[in-house]
Amino acid sequence: MFRLSLVGITALLLAGCPLQKEYTVTVENLTDAQPMSPVTLVTHRKNFDLFEVGQPVSVALEKLAESGDNSDVMKYKKQRSVEDTVSGKAPLGPGASETFTLQLGNQKTRYLSVASMLVNTNDALVAQSGIDFGKLKPGQSMTITLPVWDAGTEANSESQGSVPGPAAGGEGFNAARDDANRIRIHPGVLSQDEGLSSSALSYRHRFLNPGAKITIKRVW
């Protein structure tokens, strides 16, 4: 069996085909009333950071955090340290999950970064940068929870005009940065029910950490 397997691998190498590893990635929304924008996955090497805690986020991630638009983050695929970028088909509702299949050919690709906006917020991200899945063997899986980050690019006013999700239908991306301009753990939603009279949100839109769960499984 080992000899046959070795022969098969040798044939692939001679044919110029890269060795591939296949993984499934399942992302589950853990919130009660916060849809997540289409989930964005980035597979990469060690020398790539989707974001660095306590530092300003990129404009690409700002757009995702404020409007759910992941098109610029998807362009990270052009970077040498990134093997692939994958987007969810649609927003991920509360309690829902979506499974992605990843096929990777570069032996140095062992990290996954993930990001999605909680759309009934100003700039909240369910995200993690640099999840190391390189030690998984075929059949093995790992599950971690994803915190909710405040991108720090837009003040958390929760107003009708500034929250783009279905609870408010307001503005999405705005290039002006009027908050701390550094990513950190989100303090949470206040809502009208907590006395923030200008808020377009209700108690149901509150959330706790973690905001999502991700399971990575190596298929082969």
N, C-alpha and C positions, 0 to 999 in steps of 0.2 A: 504494500500500500504506500509506504514511504517512497519507494523507488518510483512508482508511477506518478506520485505527486511531484517529485523532483523533476522527472522528465517533462511533466506538464509545465512547470514553472520555467524550465530551461527553454522550452519551445516558445513560450510567451516572450521571454527576453530576446531570443534570436529574432522573433518577428517584430521587435521594436515596440511591443505593447507594455505599458507600465503595469507593475503589480498594483492591484486595487484592493482596498479594504472597504467593506460596506457596513454602514451604520444606519440605525433608525433613531430618530430624535422625536420624542413626543413632548409637546408643551401643553400644559393644562392651566387654564385661567382659574385662579382660586378666589376671585372677588365675588361679591354679591350682585353688584350693579354697575360694573366698570367694564365695558367692552375693551378689548385690546386691539390695536391696529394690527394689520397683517404682520405676523411674526417675521423677523429678519434674522437669518443665521449667517455667520461668517466663519469659514474654516481657514485656519492660518497657522503660520509658524510662530515661534516664540517672540520674534521681534516685531510684533504688531499689537497695538493697544486700541481697542474700540473707544475706550475712555480711561482716564486716570482719576481716581477719587480725589476730590479736593482741588481739581484743576478745571479750567474752562473746557467745555466740550467743543468739538468741531462744528462747523456750520452744518455739515451733513447730518450729524446727530441732533443738532438743534432743530432742524426741520422735522426730523422724525418725532422729537419730543413735543413739539408745539402743534403739529398738524397730522401726525401719523404717516407722513410722506416719506417712504424709505428709498426713493429712487436714487438719491445721492449716495446713501450707504451701500446700495447694491453695486455702485460703480467702484467700490473698493476692490472688486475682483481684478481690476487692472493693476493693482499693486503687486510687486514681485513676491511679497511675503504672504499674500492671500491666495489660496487655491480656488475657493469658490464662494459665492454668495447665493443665498436661497431665500425666497419670499413666500409667505403664506398666501393662500388663494384669496382670502377675505378676512375681515375682522373676526376675532375670536371672542365669542360671547361668554358671559359669566358661566362658570361650570363646564364649559366646552373644552375640547382638546383637539389638537391636530398633530398628525404624525408625518414626518419628513424622512425620505431616504437619501443618504449621502454616500457617494462613491468617491473615494480619495485615492490618488495615485502617487502622491509625493510622500516619501517616508518621513519627512520632517513636519508634515502637517499633523499636529497632535493637539491642537487647541481649537476650541469653539467659543465664539462670542455671540450673544443673542440680545436682541432689543425689541421692545414693543411699547407703544404709548398707551397709557390708560386714557382713553379719549374724552372722558368726562372730567378732565383736569386741565390746568394751564400747560404744564410741561412735565408731567410725571412719566417716568420710564420704568417698566419692568425689564431688568437687564442684568447681564453679567459679562465681564470681559475676561477672556483667557481661561476658560474651563479646560483643564488638562484631562483628556480622555485617552492618552497614548498608551496607558498600561492595560487597557481592556483587551482581553483575549476573546476569540470567537465564542459566543454564547453568554458572555458576561455583560452586565449592565451597571450603570451608576445612576442614582437619582439625587438631585439637589433642588433646593428651593431658591427662587430668585427674589431678591429684595426690590422694593420700589424706591427709585432714586428721584430726587428733584434735580432736573438738569441745570437749574439756576439761571436760566435765560429769560424767564418771564415771571413776574410777580404772581403769587397765588391769590389773585383777586376773586377767582371763581365767578366772575361776572358774566352776564348774558352775552356780552360782546366779545369775550376773550376765550371762552371754552368752546372748542369746535365740535364736541360730541353731540349725540342726540338730546342730551339734557338741556343744551343751551343753543346749539347751532351757531356759534359765534365764529370769530376770526381764527384762522389757523396760524401759519408761520408769519412772524413779524421780525424783521432783521434787527430791530432795536432790542437791546438787552437791558432790562430794567430791574434785574434781581442781583443776587450775589455773584453771578458769573463764575460759579464753580459747582460741580456736581457733588451732591451729598445725599444722605438718606432723607427721604421725603417726610415732612412733619405730619402729613395727613390732611384730610379735608375737614373743614369746619362745618359748612353748610348753613342753610337758613335755620335749621333746628338747633344749632349751637349759638344762634344769635347774630350770625353774620348776615345782616339784612340785605346786603348787595349781592349775596351769593345766589346763583341759579341752581344750586345743588341741594339735595335733601339728605337726610340721615342715611339713606340707602347707598349713597355714593361714597360713603366713607370706606376706608380700606385699612387693613393691618398688614404688616410685613409677616410672612412673604406674600407677594402678589401672584406668583405663578410657581409651577413645579415643572421641572424638566427631567426626562429620563433618556439617557443615551445608552443604546445597546449595540454592541458589535455583532454583526451577523456573520461575517467571514473576513 
